[in-house]
Amino acid sequence: MTSPPLLALPFELRLEIYTALLAASGRDHDRLYELQQDLLHVDIRPPSNAELLIHPSITRELQSYHTDKATFQLAISLLDHRDSNGPHPGLVKLRSSPLLHRMKTLELTFVLFQSGPRRPWHTRKHPPELLTAYRVEICRKAQEACEVLAEVSQLKDVSIRWRDAIGVGPALVKPETLAPLRLLPRSVSLRIGWVTVDMYEDMEAVMAATKTVLEQVVGDIDRSR
């Protein structure tokens, strides 16, 4: 097979050409692949059939291009109703997935769900022992996830997101809760993304307070790695 003239161009220039051509192709809707429901979502726009038939070398570059543009979203849920004694099946699957080592940026979301019927925020009580149990469970699941993420050779950036649907606010965020983030290499940048808190009359203030505490805790963890 004759080598197309495109391959004679520098690789960086070819990437710019791919970006321009694919952005103009009108294929706006990414396809969603799920390795495990509610655990890992990967937004990937796979190459079209036409792109795959151009040339084997270009096909490999296009497949790499599409995967590098993927958005990885890993959710750690407080309540997932599974046996806590064994490894999470989704993380086991992720560890053996070929996508694991293509992950460069990750949105890591901690989702704190309320068990049972939703109640008004002012009627909910969170005794100290319950908060401790929450922290232990979050830490355990974060440990499990970070042990896998520590193996990702290309991971460069982790955006930490926090959704509090149990009405605790910043009281749940302690250094020990997110300590497993120390397992990630120093080359991985840690930052705080969005923070949401459900069912508060002063929701904006509570979200701001929670984000401030998260930034302090994650900042300390980042500096101690």
C-alpha positions as CSV (number, residue, x, y, z in Angstrom):
1,M,0.0,0.0,0.0
2,T,1.4,3.4,-1.0
3,S,2.1,5.7,1.8
4,P,-0.2,8.8,1.6
5,P,1.5,12.3,1.5
6,L,-0.2,13.1,4.8
7,L,2.2,10.8,6.6
8,A,5.2,12.8,5.3
9,L,4.1,15.8,7.4
10,P,5.3,16.2,11.0
11,F,3.1,14.4,13.6
12,E,2.2,17.6,15.4
13,L,0.9,19.1,12.1
14,R,-1.1,15.9,11.3
15,L,-2.8,16.3,14.7
16,E,-3.8,19.8,13.9
17,I,-5.2,18.6,10.6
18,Y,-7.1,15.8,12.3
19,T,-8.5,18.4,14.8
20,A,-9.6,20.7,12.0
21,L,-11.2,18.0,9.8
22,L,-12.9,16.1,12.6
23,A,-14.3,19.3,14.2
24,A,-15.8,20.2,10.8
25,S,-17.3,16.7,10.2
26,G,-20.5,17.5,12.1
27,R,-20.2,14.5,14.4
28,D,-21.0,16.4,17.6
29,H,-22.5,13.6,19.7
30,D,-20.0,11.6,21.7
31,R,-20.8,7.9,22.3
32,L,-20.9,6.9,25.9
33,Y,-19.2,3.7,27.0
34,E,-19.7,2.4,30.5
35,L,-17.3,-0.1,32.0
36,Q,-19.5,-0.3,35.1
37,Q,-22.8,1.6,35.7
38,D,-22.4,4.4,38.2
39,L,-18.7,3.8,38.5
40,L,-16.8,4.8,35.3
41,H,-18.0,6.7,32.3
42,V,-15.8,7.3,29.3
43,D,-16.9,9.7,26.7
44,I,-15.3,8.7,23.4
45,R,-16.1,9.6,19.8
46,P,-14.9,6.5,17.9
47,P,-13.6,7.0,14.4
48,S,-16.1,6.7,11.6
49,N,-16.0,3.8,9.1
50,A,-14.7,6.2,6.5
51,E,-11.8,7.3,8.8
52,L,-10.9,3.6,9.5
53,L,-10.6,2.8,5.8
54,I,-8.1,5.6,4.9
55,H,-4.8,3.9,5.6
56,P,-3.6,1.6,8.4
57,S,-1.1,4.1,9.8
58,I,-3.6,6.9,9.7
59,T,-6.2,4.7,11.3
60,R,-3.9,4.0,14.2
61,E,-3.3,7.7,14.7
62,L,-7.0,8.5,14.5
63,Q,-7.8,5.8,17.0
64,S,-5.2,7.2,19.3
65,Y,-6.4,10.8,18.7
66,H,-10.0,9.9,19.6
67,T,-9.0,8.0,22.8
68,D,-6.7,10.9,23.9
69,K,-9.6,13.2,23.6
70,A,-11.8,11.0,25.8
71,T,-13.2,12.3,29.1
72,F,-13.0,9.8,32.0
73,Q,-15.4,10.2,34.9
74,L,-15.0,8.0,37.9
75,A,-17.7,8.2,40.6
76,I,-17.2,7.0,44.2
77,S,-20.7,6.6,45.8
78,L,-21.2,6.4,49.5
79,L,-24.1,4.0,49.1
80,D,-23.9,1.4,46.4
81,H,-25.5,-1.5,48.3
82,R,-22.7,-4.0,47.6
83,D,-20.8,-6.4,49.8
84,S,-18.0,-4.3,51.3
85,N,-15.8,-7.3,51.9
86,G,-14.7,-7.9,48.3
87,P,-13.1,-5.7,45.6
88,H,-15.5,-3.6,43.6
89,P,-16.2,-5.5,40.4
90,G,-16.1,-2.3,38.4
91,L,-12.6,-1.5,39.5
92,V,-11.5,-5.0,38.8
93,K,-12.8,-4.5,35.3
94,L,-11.1,-1.1,35.0
95,R,-7.7,-2.5,36.1
96,S,-7.8,-5.0,33.1
97,S,-9.2,-2.5,30.6
98,P,-6.9,-1.3,27.7
99,L,-8.4,2.2,28.4
100,L,-6.7,2.4,31.8
101,H,-3.3,3.5,30.4
102,R,-4.9,5.9,28.0
103,M,-6.3,8.0,30.8
104,K,-4.7,11.4,31.0
105,T,-7.4,13.5,32.7
106,L,-10.0,12.3,35.2
107,E,-13.0,13.8,36.8
108,L,-13.2,12.0,40.2
109,T,-16.6,12.5,41.8
110,F,-17.6,11.7,45.4
111,V,-21.3,11.2,45.5
112,L,-22.9,11.1,49.0
113,F,-26.4,9.7,48.7
114,Q,-29.1,9.7,51.4
115,S,-30.5,6.3,52.2
116,G,-34.3,5.9,52.5
117,P,-36.8,8.7,51.7
118,R,-35.5,12.2,51.3
119,R,-36.2,14.4,54.3
120,P,-36.1,18.2,54.7
121,W,-32.6,19.3,55.7
122,H,-33.6,20.8,59.0
123,T,-35.1,17.4,60.2
124,R,-31.9,15.4,59.5
125,K,-29.5,14.5,62.3
126,H,-26.0,13.3,61.8
127,P,-24.6,12.1,65.1
128,P,-20.8,12.0,65.4
129,E,-20.6,8.2,65.1
130,L,-22.6,8.3,61.8
131,L,-20.2,10.9,60.4
132,T,-17.3,8.8,61.4
133,A,-18.9,5.8,59.6
134,Y,-19.4,7.9,56.5
135,R,-15.7,9.0,56.5
136,V,-14.5,5.5,56.9
137,E,-16.6,4.3,54.0
138,I,-15.5,7.1,51.7
139,C,-11.9,6.5,52.6
140,R,-12.2,2.8,52.0
141,K,-13.7,3.3,48.6
142,A,-11.2,6.1,47.7
143,Q,-8.4,3.7,48.7
144,E,-9.7,1.1,46.4
145,A,-10.0,3.5,43.5
146,C,-6.6,5.2,44.0
147,E,-4.8,1.9,44.2
148,V,-6.0,1.4,40.6
149,L,-5.4,5.0,39.5
150,A,-1.9,4.9,40.8
151,E,-1.1,2.4,38.0
152,V,-2.2,4.8,35.2
153,S,1.1,5.8,33.6
154,Q,-0.3,8.7,31.6
155,L,-2.5,10.2,34.2
156,K,-1.7,13.9,34.6
157,D,-4.7,15.7,36.0
158,V,-7.5,14.8,38.5
159,S,-10.4,17.1,39.1
160,I,-12.2,16.3,42.4
161,R,-15.9,16.8,42.5
162,W,-18.2,16.6,45.5
163,R,-21.9,16.0,45.6
164,D,-23.4,16.0,49.1
165,A,-27.0,14.8,49.0
166,I,-27.2,13.8,52.7
167,G,-27.0,17.3,54.1
168,V,-23.7,17.2,56.0
169,G,-21.8,20.0,54.5
170,P,-18.1,20.6,55.3
171,A,-18.3,18.5,58.5
172,L,-17.7,15.4,56.5
173,V,-14.5,16.6,54.9
174,K,-11.5,15.6,57.0
175,P,-7.9,14.8,56.0
176,E,-8.3,11.1,56.7
177,T,-11.3,11.0,54.4
178,L,-9.3,11.8,51.3
179,A,-5.9,10.5,52.5
180,P,-5.8,7.8,49.7
181,L,-5.2,10.6,47.2
182,R,-1.6,10.4,48.5
183,L,-1.2,7.2,46.5
184,L,-1.3,9.1,43.3
185,P,2.2,10.1,41.9
186,R,3.4,13.6,42.4
187,S,3.2,14.1,38.6
188,V,-0.6,14.0,38.9
189,S,-2.1,17.4,39.5
190,L,-5.0,17.6,42.0
191,R,-7.6,20.3,41.9
192,I,-11.2,20.9,43.1
193,G,-13.9,21.0,40.5
194,W,-17.6,21.7,41.3
195,V,-19.2,21.2,44.7
196,T,-22.9,20.7,45.2
197,V,-24.9,20.4,48.4
198,D,-28.6,19.4,48.3
199,M,-31.5,20.8,50.4
200,Y,-30.0,23.7,52.4
201,E,-31.7,27.0,52.9
202,D,-28.3,28.6,52.8
203,M,-27.1,26.3,50.0
204,E,-24.7,28.8,48.4
205,A,-22.9,29.5,51.7
206,V,-22.6,25.8,52.6
207,M,-21.3,24.9,49.1
208,A,-18.7,27.7,49.4
209,A,-17.7,26.4,52.9
210,T,-17.4,22.8,51.7
211,K,-15.3,23.8,48.7
212,T,-13.0,25.9,51.0
213,V,-12.4,22.9,53.3
214,L,-11.9,20.6,50.3
215,E,-9.3,22.9,48.8
216,Q,-7.5,23.0,52.2
217,V,-7.5,19.3,52.6
218,V,-6.5,18.4,49.0
219,G,-3.9,21.1,49.1
220,D,-2.3,19.6,52.2
221,I,-2.4,16.2,50.6
222,D,-0.9,17.5,47.4
223,R,2.0,19.1,49.3
224,S,2.7,16.0,51.4
225,R,3.1,13.5,48.5
